[in-house]
């Protein structure tokens, strides 16, 4: 098939590699001038680092370089993706600096994909543009007045230079990882730095008591198993026996240690609820220097607050908070999340993609129930985003090659609807339009690979209960699928193949 992929981040590049290896003719459109997606130089902010350690944040066929720090910087992640594209011969497939302005299904099958260079017909379209598509900036009354007085409102992803805030009074909106990251960097040069947070989230230290790396707590099957999934089996039945007594005790211990280590009570930043509430949205790592800045006064946090409006006093701009307090402000950095839209798709197609709540109707987080010849890769916000995206690509290749088939539309719709209802209830609506699978990342990977019929072996899955997920354990799955498709006669004989004879390969289970 001729396949167009929109986006050249982790999802787009891994989809290009997998689908090319399975015999398809692939083109990748990326509006940025470089690969990387959220790690592109056009979207990075100073101080950006990964949330995962380098061992878990990679694609299966290429580990992060050994000389990278444990939590690589944004520039290093982008360089890693450049090397991935180079290693697997993807550069000729890339059309960088090329935005897809319109993509429409064609009667009889396939899609017409339009860019500034013209329109091209493809047999299948893969949306890998990511769930972080457009920065969300809240509407604040008085914004016109604020800008008239010389104020600036900047999305967090558009803040690239410390000089933009040097010597200025800055307010950062939000309390997620990116908000706290930029706050630390801003506080180094700004006259004042204030975080206005509608809700406090739980933060995890990179090392518990300075010894145990958080990856051994949160990035294993055991860590995931502490949160009750829709259906529990195996060791999870033990963890959740007697009303989840064991799981709750373990999570309570982590909460107690985290609270003490970060001094949350002392600085007044203990979130409401319990640590287990991270299952309702997400958990983010502590931004180094954030709580230290709060303690020494270089960072001020206004918790459970919003900017009600901008006002003028003595020719200067002030932000009036929900409490009525007014603080001087020159720059507002909005790290308030993303709007998940797909502007290149026609409105009637978007209507078919979503339900009445605006949630994506995606079977396995990949396949649109109501739209043919279209797939989504990377629309499963995960603790292991690169691997999850790659597994999505494997599922797409398996389906297109006839290795597995879909249930009926009615069955798929029922399953998706049931899952979305569960997600909405579990997260209290914070499920990113149905794309947030955290903290059940490995469950999602297992479910996707169960359709393909190939997974890592039982010993590897057992190891994953105590050790962090290693993407390299999954490197044999695409070659195993290619072999299966070749036997079926559905793999193009001219498909390029890697020389894997000398590579160690994880045993896979069919």
Secondary structure as UniProt FT lines:
FT   STRAND          2..6
FT   HELIX           10..21
FT   TURN            22..23
FT   STRAND          25..30
FT   HELIX           37..39
FT   TURN            41..43
FT   TURN            46..47
FT   TURN            54..56
FT   TURN            60..61
FT   TURN            66..67
FT   HELIX           74..87
FT   TURN            88..89
FT   HELIX           91..93
FT   STRAND          94..96
FT   STRAND          102..105
FT   TURN            107..108
FT   STRAND          111..115
FT   TURN            116..117
FT   STRAND          118..122
FT   STRAND          124..127
FT   STRAND          134..135
FT   HELIX           143..148
FT   TURN            149..150
FT   STRAND          152..155
FT   HELIX           156..158
FT   HELIX           162..164
FT   TURN            165..167
FT   STRAND          169..173
FT   HELIX           177..187
FT   TURN            188..189
FT   STRAND          192..197
FT   STRAND          203..204
FT   STRAND          207..208
FT   TURN            209..211
FT   STRAND          212..213
FT   HELIX           215..218
FT   HELIX           221..225
FT   HELIX           235..239
FT   HELIX           241..262
FT   TURN            263..268
FT   HELIX           275..280
FT   STRAND          284..285
FT   TURN            288..289
FT   HELIX           290..296
FT   STRAND          300..303
FT   STRAND          307..313
FT   TURN            314..315
FT   STRAND          316..321
FT   TURN            322..323
FT   STRAND          326..328
FT   STRAND          331..334
FT   STRAND          338..339
FT   TURN            343..344
FT   HELIX           347..353
FT   TURN            356..357
FT   STRAND          362..363
FT   TURN            364..366
FT   STRAND          367..368
FT   TURN            372..373
FT   STRAND          374..376
FT   TURN            383..384
FT   HELIX           385..400
FT   TURN            401..402
FT   HELIX           409..427
FT   TURN            428..429
FT   HELIX           432..434
FT   TURN            438..439
FT   HELIX           441..452
FT   STRAND          455..456
FT   HELIX           458..463
FT   TURN            464..466
FT   HELIX           471..474
FT   HELIX           476..488
FT   TURN            493..494
FT   TURN            501..502
FT   STRAND          508..509
//
